[in-house]
Amino acid sequence: MNENQDQNFVKVNYNLLASPKLNSTQKLFLSYIIGWQNNNKICFETNRNLALRFGKKYGGIRSVIKDLNTFDFFKSKSKDYDETTRTSGHEITVNIDKLEKFLSTEKPIVEPTSTEEQSNNEDNSNLPEAGKIDECEFEQFPTYDLDDIVDLTKILKILDFNESDINQFIQHFQTQQVTFDSFTDYFISLKIENKTKGYKGIIISNTQAEQLEKMFSKD
């Protein structure tokens, strides 16, 4: 998209607005993408441009896209990688039919009874203090900010990819070093494509996806 926009406001569907499964930023972001689709256009922007449009920090808008990518109605595809700036744009689409199905099948949140709450508290009483396990797990993996430059071979070996998969990653980027942001964009797009019928590309396991999560800097 460019600065010559045909609209200066975002329309939000009432059913989407009422959804308890999505936060306000996600609802606004989806409505923004749908607005372009309603005008027969496809959103194609970088994280930095989107961050400016939504008044968020670079890492904040990256988090919005990453979380929405877990839903089958949302797709963000990394395209046109620029080796000079080590950045790429995103082609972002929303499958309206799948979104409407998601909104129509939402179930009301049921509050636990006092007996269930007591049972849950008893079950959790013997667990370690919150955060201790996570901190130990994070120490096993290097952490990166989105703008950090990563070596593809190094990070992929940490994630336990084989040589063939590593070569395919390098072939995609046409370089050995990329930003952590670009790497995670492509990684997530592959994970989504894994669910496509007849997919024959790089297979990403749930364990590898969980390990990547631990590499995001907590700062």
N, C-alpha and C positions, 0 to 999 in steps of 0.2 A: 504494500500500500504506500501511497505517497501523501504529500501535504494537501493535494487537491481533492479533499474529501467531499463526498456528496451529502454527508450528514454531520450534524454537530451535537447529537444527543444519542443516548442508548435506550432502546425500548426493552423492558423486562416483562416476560410472560408471567401472568399471575400464578400459574401452576408452578413455575420455576421459582418464583419469589417465595412461595409458601413451603418449599421443600425444606425439611429439617435435616436432610443428609448433606446439604451443601452450605458452605458459609457464604457470607454476603459478597466477598471478593470473587469467589468462584461463580456465583450467579451473575455478577456484573460482567465478568470475563466471558462467560458463555454467551451472554446476550450481545456482547460486542462482536463476537465472531459470527453469531447468527445474523446480526444486522447486515454484515457484508454479504453473507450468503443470500439473504433476501433481496439483495441488489445484484444478484448473479455475479458476485465477486468472491475471491478466495483471499483470506488474510495471509500475508507473507511479510513477516517482520522479524527483526532481531530482538533479543531479550532487552537490550538497552533501549530501543525505541518503545517497546511495550512498557518498560519500567517508567519511562517519562510520561506516557499516556495515562498510566494508572497511579501516578504519584507514589511509586514504590521504589525501593532500592533494587539494584540488579539481582541480588540473591533472593529478594522477596518475590519478584515476578517469576524467577526460575522455579521457586518452590510451588507457586500457583500452577504452573504448567506441569510440573512433575506430579503433583497430587491429582490433577485432572486426568493425566494419562493412565491412571489406574482404572478409569471407567471406560467401558467399551464404546460409549457414544462420542468420545473425544479422541482426536488424533492429532499429534504434533509431529511433523516429519522434518528432520533437519535437511537442508538443501544448500547448495552453492557455497561450499566451504571455501573461505578465503585464506590461503596460506600466509599471506602478508600480515593480516590482522589476527589470524588464528581464530576467526569467528565464523559463524554460519547463521543463515536465516531460518525461520520456521514457517512451514506451510501448515496452517492450523485449520482444521475442519471439525464440525459438529454434525453427527448423524442425527437428524431430527427425529426420525422414527424410533431409534433406540433411546433417545433422550425422553421422548413422550412415554415410552414403555417403562422406563426407569421411574418416571414421576408417577405413573398410574399404579405401579405395584408397590409403592412405599407402604410400609406397615407402621401403625402408631407405636410410639415408644411406651413400653409397659414398665411401670415403676416396680421394683422388687418389693416383696412383702417384708415385714420386720423379721420373719423367720428366715427368709432367704438371705437378708443382710447379715443376720447373726451367723448363719452357716458360712457365708463368704468370709467374714472376719475371722472365724475360727480356722478356716482352711488356709488363710494367708498369714496366720499368726506365727507359723514356723518358717516363713520365708525370710531370706536375708533382707536387710534394709534396702529400700528402693534406691536404684542407681548403682549399687555396688557391682552387680553382675555386668551391667552395661558398660561401666567404666573399664572393667577388666577386658571385656570383649573388644572395646575400641582400641585398647593399647596394642592389640595384635595387628592392626592395620594402620598404614600411614594415613593421615588426613590431609585434605586439600581444600583451599578456597576455589571458587569457580574460575577465577582468573589465573590460577596457577598452571604452569606448563608441566605436563606429565609425559613420561616416556612410555609409549604404547607397549613395548615388549615387557618392560618392568612391571607395569600395573596389571597387564593381562596375565603374567605369570603368577603374580600374587593372587589373582582371582582364579587361578587354576585352569586357564585356557590352554589348549594344545597348540602346537606349532602351526598347524594348518589354519586354525581360527585366528591366531595372531597375525599371520600373513594376510588374511582377508581384511582384518582391521586396518593394517598398514596400507593395503592396496586401496581401500576406500578413501582414506585421508590423503594418500600420496605423499606422506611424510611420516617421520618417526615420532615427532613431538607435536602435541596439540594442547589446547587448554582443557582443563578438567571439565569445564562446562560443555565444550563440544563433544568430548568423549562420552559424558553421561547422556547427552542428547541422543547420540547414535546408539548407545547401549540400550536406552529405554525404548527407542524405536524398534530395535531388533527384538526386544522382549515382547513387545506388542505384536510384531509380525509373527512370532513363534506360534501364536494362537490361530493364525490363518491356515485354512485347510490347504494341504499340499505344500506347505512351506518346507524348503530344503536348504535353508541357509544356516548360519551359525545358531546353535542351540544354546540358550542361556537358562541355566537352572535357577530354581528359587533360591538355592543356597548362594549362588553367585550374585544374585540381585540383592540379597540381604547383606552380603559382604560389601558390596558397593555402597550401600546405605551408610555403613560404618566409616566410610572414607570421607564423608562430608565433614568439613570442619564444624565444630560446635560453637565457634565464636561468631 
